[in-house]
Amino acid sequence: MQFIKFCLAGALNTSRNLLTMHAFLKLNSHILLSSAIGFIVGAISGYIFNYYFTFNSRKNFFNKLIFYFLLQILLLVLTILIVYFAYNFFGYNPLISQLFAIIITTLINFSVSRKFVFN
């Protein structure tokens, strides 16, 4: 059930991520900067939804936020690498590249968040 809640929250976070990235691309921002900003917007809302909705946490908000933030830094690096390679080497559209990255990082994010962040 947690994974379903995680995916529901993730759908909202993904839409925020992609809409933010799209907006920055329309402003002629670099693809990797747009990707990073989209990721950060999604990660911030992701923490709030996962803390309260997915994992029903009610204490240590800021302590858990530190671990979540560290995890998100690692996932951001992975996202940028995936977007870079998908776009530059395989010619995928930037938003499709970001979507690939979201799919991959979602599985990692859920596993690590459940075991180490929101345990």
Salt bridges, closest charged atoms under 4 A:
none
